[in-house]
Every structure is written in structure tokens, then in C-alpha cells.
Amino acid sequence: MSTADAPLPPDLRADIAAMAAAEDHPRMAAVPALMAVQARLGWVSDAHLADVAGLLGLSPADLDGVATFFNLVFRRPVGRNVILMCDSVSCWIMGRDALCARLCDRLGIRPGQTTADGAVTLLPIVCLGHCDHAPAMLVDRTLHGDLDEAGIDRIADTLVADTSRGPPT
């Protein structure tokens, strides 16, 4: 049985039940509950989404609607490091496409893909709200702005060096 199919750990189930109990309506705990699953397991599988839906008294379809609305809830496995590359008009005007192509070449992937070693996933995002420092991207929880080729190379070098840790667990 893969981790994606395993039941939620009991302590995580208890945390989600407590989140639901603290709200006027359990639905209000949907995003925090999904983010708790993702923080622990790396992404939200169909099985885990169904478990969370049951704990919140929602249908899996309702909770999936919430999960897919928020683009920071990952519904597919992602790498140990996640790059969210802004594709807003401000970043595009400031050279986002060329920098994204350079990053893709450096990592050997395209947007929406994960490196073969599971180290890095590259995803587009509508806007990071860092338009005054476009082009921008978020690497895990670190925001990078005013990107240029040297900055992309520096970030890629750091992420490639990180591949020595092996595949994600």
C-alpha cells in the first residue's frame, strides 16, 4: 500500500477534527485541513481528500472543489522543492518566458513536471503579488524577485546540488 492510499495518521485525523470543531461550520476548516495533510504528506491524494471530507462532513466532490480552487493545494505528487513561477502580465513583460525556458533547460523539465530524481517540481502560478519586483518566483517558501539569468542559474545550482539527498520520502 502506498502512502497515498494509507489512511490518515490518527494524530492528523485528531488535528483535523479539532479544526472542524473550532469553527461555526466544519467547511470553514477545509483549507487548513488540506494544508495540514499536505504539510505532513507532501500532497493531497484522492484517498486523503475523501478522509478529510468525511471528517468535515462534506462530500469528496465538494472538498475537491475547494482543493482545486486553491492552487497551493497539490493534488498530485510534487518534488521535495516546489518552484511556483509567476506567469502574470507583469512578469511576462519583464522576461518571464525566457527565464522560465532557461530554468527548464537547467532542470531538464517543463512546467508541470518533476525532475526524475524527485527533487524539483516546476509549476506556473497566476500571480505572486510581487509585481514591483517582476519577474518573480517562489521556491518553497522563499520569494525571489527581480530575477535575471544569473539569479535563475544560482537558484538552479542550489536545487541541483540538493538532489544528492535522494528521492522524496
Secondary structure, 3 states (H helix, E strand, C coil): CCCCCCCCCHHHHHHHHHHHHCCCCHHHHHHHHHHHHHHHHCCCCHHHHHHHHHHHCCCHHHHHHHHHHCCCCCCCCCCCEEEEEECCHHHHHCCHHHHHHHHHHHHCCCCCCECCCCCEEEEEECCCCCHHHCCCEEECCEEECCCCHHHHHHHHHHHHHHHHHCCCC
